[in-house]
Amino acid sequence: MFQRLSQHKKGGDSHSKQEIRRARPVSASLEENVSYIEQALFPSDDVQKRPLSFCGEKGTLIYIESLTDKKVIEKNIIEPLSRNQGEELDQLFLSVDSKKETDLEQGIAALIAGKSLYLLDGQKDFFVFGTMVSFVRNLSEPDNEGVIRGPHNGFIEDLTHNMYSIRKLIESPNLRVRYFNIGKITQTKVAMVYIQDIANPNLVQEVEKRLQDISIDTIMSPGFIQEFTEDNPYSPFPQHLNTERPDRTVSNLAEGRVAILADGDPTALIFPVTLFAFYQTPDDYHSRWIVGSFVRLIRLLSFLIAFQLPAFYIATVSFHPEILPVELIFTIKGTLSQVPFPPIIEAALMEVIFELLREAGIRLPSRVGQTIGIVGGLVIGDAIVRAGLVSYPMTIVVALTAIASFLVPSNEMSTAVRILRFPLMLAASIFGYLGISFGLMIISIHLTKLESFGTPYLAPLAPLRFKDMKDTFIRFPIWRMNQRPHDPHPQRMTQETVSRSWKNSDQPKE
């Protein structure tokens, strides 16, 4: 996932950078110049045009609002032009960094860097103003997406700041932003972000249609949008990837996906996604590929443990104790003989207690929540075993299950796994291993049928695509992944410049 960002900036973006290098002289026609810039940057709703005439000549000010300081533009550009009293144009902009250019391609590159352009009709040059916005960097990292290496900043509740973070990582004229106002009462500003020459036009059109079809009075967070736009709202599995990290958002955009951000919330929704996307973390790509692959395999193993281990324990002690070693059978039976409840009641009681402690730890203040979680877990766990309500093996099983569920990087996927645990435990308590088999079969059928904006949820496993396996169960070296994943159906699959050509040049010469 994250290798797409570096490949996009080096190789995948080579298209646009080659175009920028071709000189395009300024025409004497203002409409022709503005039209050329529009073709390079539009449709992107954060690119603003403002008509500003000078001495009777038509003029246009162009800037990207997420990268520019509006106060600087208003004070140092618009106000001097408005109160002009016959002064020379060059003398009006002494309070702002300005220079003249004659190449429109240089002007487009300046816009992407956060500068503003002022073009006049009949002039063979234009002004470039240094109006870059300077945000105070948000040093706080998302609590549920912390990394050991890599950037430690995240989105905040301001949409303009979040768009600034994305545009600073993707300095390409192909980045598109579309704004929507959703909610009849709240009129919440929502941004749809994608890369035009990579994202599939059909996907962009489908996302736009679903956003425009939302009819509701209030939109308070992207969670509302998620429920209105997902393919199967009754599935326990999330069909949008939530993230508060700009680098993770950008890397998914570079793969051909679409992101949705809402004003007032630091969360970005990314789609289409697959099941394996929820088990990928930034650390997988900031570490060497062997380390990242090993950790990812452990994470995927935790997915199986998190919702199957209690069910297998219940089925084993209730129906199939003969598969255990004889010494272990006597140990477990000895502890179970002191418990008056069947294993399903034990497991349900422990799971409910664990969920209560988890919710209490979240709702309480941070300084108190951790203490309550640790002390409450130790005290209640020890007391409930000593009271003979739960056996020691069941305590170990539930503790291992809880640890495995914490390894899931996505909170929504972790919740889905915890929900699935209960029906699987019930099936195991009634039918044993047969019940688990049928439960897993139903889950597998559901996952196979599930889609996210037309993308199979189990891709690239079903349907099987070996080429996309390079970043699924394990992560291949970045220089071996020269193609984007197939599931978002990007327009350009190949990364043109992903190579280790220096290796060949180091060969000894004869």
N, C-alpha and C positions, 0 to 999 in steps of 0.2 A: 504494500500500500504506500508506504512513505517513500519508496524508491521512485515513485512516479513524480514526486515533487522535484527531485534533483534532475530526473531525466527530462521533465517538462521544461525546466529552466535552461538545461544545457542542449538537449536534443529535440524534444517534442516541441519546443518553442522556436526552433530554428527557422521555420516557415516565416513567422511574423518578423523575426529579427532580420532576415534577409530582405523582406519587403521594406523595413524601416530604413535600411541602408541605401535604397535606391532614392536618389534625389528627385524631388517633385517641386519645381519652381512655383512661386506664388503667381497666381493669375491676377489680372487687373479686375476681374469680376469677383465681387464679394460672394455672390451666390455660388459660384463655381468652387471657390475655396472652402466655404462652409460645407457644401455638398460632399467634397472629397473627404473632409474630416468626419462627416456623418457616416459615410460608407465604411470608414475604418473603425469607428467606435460605437455606432448605433446599431440596433436598439439597446441602449443601456441607460436606465432611468436616472443614474447618478451623474450623467454627463449633462451639464446645464448650458443653455445658450441664453444670452441676454442682449437684446438690441440696445446699442449705445452709439448715438450719432455724435459727430464732431464737426462743427462749423458747416452744418448742412449736409455733410457726407454720411451716408449710412455706415454703421459699424456694428460689430458683433463681438461680445465677450464670451469666451468659452472656457469652462473649467469643470473638473470632476469634484463634486461637492464633498465626497468622503475623504479626499486627499488635500483639500484646500481650506484655508482659514477664511471664513466668510467675513469676519470683522476686518481683516486686512484688505480684502477685496472691496468692501463697502467704503472704508475710510481712505484708502490710498489709490483707488482706481475709479470707482463710481462717483464719489463726491467731487474729485478734481474735474472729471469730465462734465458733471452737472453744473458746476459753478464757473466753467471756463469763460474768461473775459478777453478773448482774442489772443491768448498766449500760444506759443508754439507747443506742439504736441509733446515734444521731448522734455519740455520744462514742467509738464504737469505731473510727472511720475518720479520726482526727485526723492520722495520718501519711501520708495519701494525699489527693490532690486529689479532692474529691467534691462533688456537688451533687444536688438532687432535681429530677426531671422528672415531668410528668403526661401527656406526649404520647408515645405509643409510636413515632410516626414520627421524632421527634427522637431517641429511643433507638436506632432502626435506623441513623440517620445517624451517631450516636456510635459504634456498633459498627464501622462501616466506617472510621471515623477512628482506630480502634485503642483505643477505650475499652471498659470492661466495664460490664455492667448487673447490678444485684441487685434482684430482685422478690420481694415477700412476699405471701403469700395474705391477702386481706382489706384490703390497703392500696391507696389510690387514687393513689399515687405510687411512684416507684422511684429507686434511687440510680444515678448515673452516675459511674464512677471513672476518673481519668486514669491509665491503665496502659499507655500507648503505649510500644512498644519503641523503643530508640534504637540502631540498628546503626551501627558505624563504616563510613562509605561506602567501598566498594571503588573506588579510583581507577584501578586497572589496567584497560585496555581489551583486549578480545580481539585477539590478534595478527593473526588472519586476517580481522577485521571492523572495522578502523580507519576512522575518519571524520575529515574535516576540520572539519566543523561538526556540532553536535548533542551529545548526551550521550556522555561518555567512560567510562562504567562498564559492567560486565558481570556476568553470573551468577558465582557461586562454587560450591564443592562442598557447601554447606549448603542443604538444600531449604527450610527455614523462611525463611532469608534471601532466597532466590529468590522465594518466594511473597510475602514482604513487598514486594519490588521491584515485582512485578506489581500487587499490590493498591494500592500507593501511586499507580500510574499509572491504575488503573481504580477510581475510588471509586464503585462502583455495587453495589447489593444484588443485581443480576442476575449477578454473577460467581460461578461455581460451581467448586468444587474437590472432586474425588473421589479418595480415597486407595486404593491397592491394595498388597498385599504380595506380590511376585512372587519366585519362587525358593524351592524347598523347604528349602534349606540357608541361603542368605543372607537370605531374607525382606526383600529390598530394597524400601524404601518408594518408591512411584511415585505421582505426582500427575497427574491428568487435569484440565485447566483449559479452561473455555469460558464464554461469555456466554449465559445461558439464553434470553433473548428475541431473540437473533440467530442462534445456531448452530442448524442443522437437527437436530431430535430424532432423525431416522433416522441421521444421521452420528454423533451422540453415542452412540446405542445400539450402532452397529456398532463404534465404537472400544472401548467398554466390553466388548463380547463378545469382541473379539480379545485384549484384555488379560487377561480372565478365562480364556481358553482357553490361555494360555501355560503350558506344563508343562516345567520345567527345574530343575536343582538350584541353579544360581548365575546371578544377573544382576549383572554388574559395571558396566555402563554402558548408556545408551540405545541404543548400537549393537546390543546383543543384542535389545532390543525392536524395533528397526527391522527386523531380519531376520525376526522372528516375525510382524510385522504388515503388511509390504508385500505388494501384490497380486501382483507378479511378481518373486520373489527371484532369478531367473536373468537379469534384465535388467541391462545395465551402467549404466543410468540410475537415479539415486536417485529414490525416490518419496516421501521425507520431506525437508523442509527443516530443516537443522541450523542453529541460531543460539545464540550466547552473549550476545546483547544483549536486555535487557528491553524496550526501546522497539520493537524489531522484532517480538518476541513479542506484545506488546500490540496493535500495529497489525494483525497477522494475526488475533488474537482478535476485534478489532472488525469484521473482514470476515466473521466467521462460521466461522472455522476452529477447530480444536482443537489444544491443545498438551499435550505429555507431558514431564514433568521427573522425574528420578530423584535420590534422595539420594546424595551422593557424587560427582556429576558436574555440571559447569557448563553442560551442553548441553540445549537444549530441542528437541524434535522437533515439527514443525508439519505438519499435513495437513488436508485434501487440498491438493496443490500442483500446479502446471503447470510446463512447461519454462521459461517466461518468468520465473517467480518466482525462479529461480536466478541471473538476470541483473539483478535489482533490488537496489539497495543503499540504505542510509539517506541517503547523499549525494545521491541522485536527488531526494529530497524536502526536504532541508535547503537545497538550492540553488534558484535560480529555475528555472522550468519549461523555459526555453529551454536553459539550461546542462545541466540534468539530462537532457533529451531527447537532446542532442548526445552526451553521454558514454555514455548507454545505447546509442545506435546504434553507437558505436565498440565497445562491449562485445559487442554481438550480432555485429558484423562479425568480431571476434576469434574467436567460436565457429566460424565457417566457416573462417577461416584456420588455426586450431589443428589441425584434423584433415584438411584437404583440400590444403593447400599442398604438403607433401612428395609426396603422391600425384600431383598435377598436374605437379609438376616431373619426377618419374620418367616419367610417361606422355609428357610433351612431348619430353624428350631421347631417350627410347627409341623412340617410335613416331611422333611428330608434330612433328619439328623444323621443318617447313615453315611453321608458324604464327608463328615468331619472325622478327624482322627479320634480314636477311642478315648484318649486322655482328655481331649478338649470337650468331648461329649459329656463326660462326667463332671467336668468343671462347670460347664454352662448349665447342665441340668441341676447341679447343686445350688446355683444361684437362683434359677427359675423356680425351684421348689419353695422358696421363701416368699415369692411374689404372688399375691392372690389374683392378679389380672392376667389375661392372655397377652402375648407379645404385641398385638395390634394396639391394645389400650396403653401399654407401656410406651410404645413409640409415639402414639398420638399425644399422650400427656407430656412427654419430653419435648416434642416438636412445638407444642403450643407454648410451653414455658419458655423455650428458646425464642420464639417469635415475640412473646411479651417482653422479654429482656432486650431484644433487639430494638423494638419500637420505643421502649423506655429510654434506651441509650441515645436514640436519635432525637427524641423530643426534649430531653433535659438539656440544660446548658452543658457545653463541652467539658468544662472542668468537673462537673458532677456526673455526666453521663458515662464516662469511661469507668469511673469508680463504682458506680451503681452496677454497670454491666459485669465487671470483674468480680466484685464482692458478692453481688446477687447470684451470679452463676456458681461460684464456689460454695456459698452457704446453702443455696437451695439444692444444688446438685448433691452435695454430701448428705444433707438432711433427708432428701427424698430416698436415697439409697439406704441409709441407716434405718429409715422407717419401714423399709421393705416394700415400698410402692413400685420401685423400679430396680432392675438388676444392674450389676456392674457392666456386663457386656453391652447392654442397651445404651448405657451412658457413653461408653466408648464409641459405639456406632453413631450415635447422634452427634457427638463431638467431632468425629471425622467428617460427617456429612456437612456440618456447619462450616468447618474449615474449607472444605472443597467448594462450597457455595460462595465463599468469600474470594476465591480465585477468579471468579467470572468478572472480566473488566467492565461489563455493562450491567448497571443496576436493574434495568428492565429485564434483561435475559436472566439475571440471578433470581428475580422474583418469579419469572415463568417456571424456572427449574424447581423452585420451592413449592409452587402450586402443584406441579405435576407429581411431586413426591407423594401426596396424600392419596389420590386415586390408585397409584401403583401399589402403595402399601395395603390398601383395602383389597385389591385384586389378589395380592400375595397371601393375605390372611384367609381368603376364601378358597382359592384354587391352587395355591403354592406356586411352583415354577411355571405351571401351565398358565396361571393368571398373569404372571409377569410377562410371559411370551406374548399373550394376546394384548396386553397393555402396550408393550413395545411395538407390536405390529400396528396397532391403531395410531400410535404416535408417529411411526415411520410413514404410514400412508398419508397422514395429515401433513407432515413436512414435505412429502413428495408433491402433494397437490398445491401446497401454499406458494403464493407468488408475491413479489414486491414490485409493483409497477411493471408487471409482465415478465419479470425475471424469476426463474425457478429458485426457490429458497435454498435448495440443497446443491445448487451449482457451485463448483464444477463436478460434484460427485454424481448428481442426477439432474440433467443428463451429463454423462461422463465426458470430460475434456481433459486429456492428459497434459496439454500445454498450459492450462491454468493451474495445474497442481503445484507449480513452482512456488506458490505463495499461499498454500492452504494448510496442510498438516505440518509441513516444515517450510522454512524460508530458504530458497536458493540464494547464492550470492547475487548481489544487485547487478553485477555485470553479466549475469546469465539470464536476467529477466528483461529481455529486449522487446517484449510485447505487453500491451495493456491487457487486463482481464477481459474476457468476452462477455461477461454477464451484463454490463451496462450498454453493450452494443455501441462502442465508440466509433466515430467516423474514421479515425486513424488508429490502427492497431499497433503499428510498429514504431518503436523508438529509434530514430535514425542514427544516433551517435553513441549508443551504448556499447562500449568496447574496451578492451585492454590492449590497444595497439602498441603501447610501449613495450609489452612483453616480447613481441616479435622483433622489435628493433634492438633488443638486448642480446639476440642470438649471436654467438661468435662468428666472425667473418672468416672465411677460408682464405 
